[in-house]
Amino acid sequence: MQLTEMLKLSGNSLRSHKLRSALTALGIIFGVGAVISMLSIGEGARQEALRQIQLMGVNNIIVRSVKPPEASTREALSDRSWSSRYGISFLDVEHVKRVIPSLEQIVPARDVRKQVWYLNRTAQVRVLATTPNYTEVMRCIPQEGRFLTPLDNELQQSVCVLGANAARELLGYHEPLGKQIKIGDDWFEVVGVLRETGIGGGGQSMATHDLDRDIYIPMQTALSRFGVLAIQTSSGNFQATEVQVDELHCKVTDSDLVEETAELIRQIFTSRHQAMDWELVVPKELLRQSQKTQAIFSIVMGSIAGISLLVGGIGIMNIMLANITERTREIGIRRALGARRRDITQQFLVETIVLTLAGGLIGIVLGILLARVVTQFSQWPTIVSGWSLFVAFGISAAVGLVFGIYPARKAANMDPIEALRYE
């Protein structure tokens, strides 16, 4: 029996029971759609996490100041009983720079904690005092103007560089370069705007804040204008904290030395700090952990979708078994006219595979649409890869083959005489 003839017979049989064929294919449609959409969600999350970690710098090590528990804070009180001191100090920075030779760059950064204004507009941004080599470690690229220079830092110039979102929210549609913004009680001239990084701001970000909402000023300017003491008053309460360096970005000369260097930095801070007022972040370790997490996530999501396909396959087998009962007399007539068991097996198997492949194609379209809907409404990145389409389509064909063999063999093994007597 020729393949074209079998396809024609299968098509006629499926068209004669349109509703039943459609309901039978629903399990495959939803199963394949679930596979495509879930794999695309997992792949999108994986790529976004990898992108953000790589932007943070695989060769980088970040040390952050963190407020210790209340008891440790009281022990770390300075000579002024009304203020607390914790976190990374400038002496720590110099010690790390002097002791560890594998560091190519070491960049301190300090959160100034001041309100920012432009005319009568303010924005929730972070003012970060740092040094000119910050761009070499964090790979910030100016979109307009320039970044801070060594001369700005040496002469304590009142200049600043805005992150992409900070410029949008603070200046709106005004030309940023040359504008004067107010940080605390001091005026600063905007000399540059950075290209958008996409690090932070929600989603799957590894950063603790949106880096595009930062405003950068020279470190020496910040120390001379604002000092290192931050004073906060609220509801009659008065609190002063002294944090010299909020973040310390260390760039290692070779990525193979990152773990070793991170351990040295950990030992240095452990020996120099009685309280646990610091934390170490290694993007390379985050990258490795993210890859493991996303692999587990993809396996779980794929398994859930696979269950849908399994249920769909069982539904197809049940429908095909019921279809054989309805067509028992037809099978008997075909066997009486000379059809071989192999012909009967092939016919029913082709019908099942055609049904599952049609459901698989519709499921692929559904899965792509679902992925786009997720991206549109939840802002969760999704990536539909070619291999996921191939896998989903292959699985749908395999489901048709596996769950179609038993009904096809059952039809082929019918006794022709008993089949002809069936009413």
Helices and strands as residue ranges (DSSP letters): H 3-16, H 18-56, E 60-65, H 70-75, E 83-85, H 90-99, E 103-111, E 116-118, E 121-122, E 126-130, H 134-138, E 142-145, H 150-154, E 159-162, H 164-171, E 180-183, E 186-194, G 211-213, E 214-218, H 219-226, E 229-234, E 237-242, E 247-252, G 255-257, H 258-272, E 278-281, H 283-326, H 328-336, H 341-378, H 386-412, H 416-421
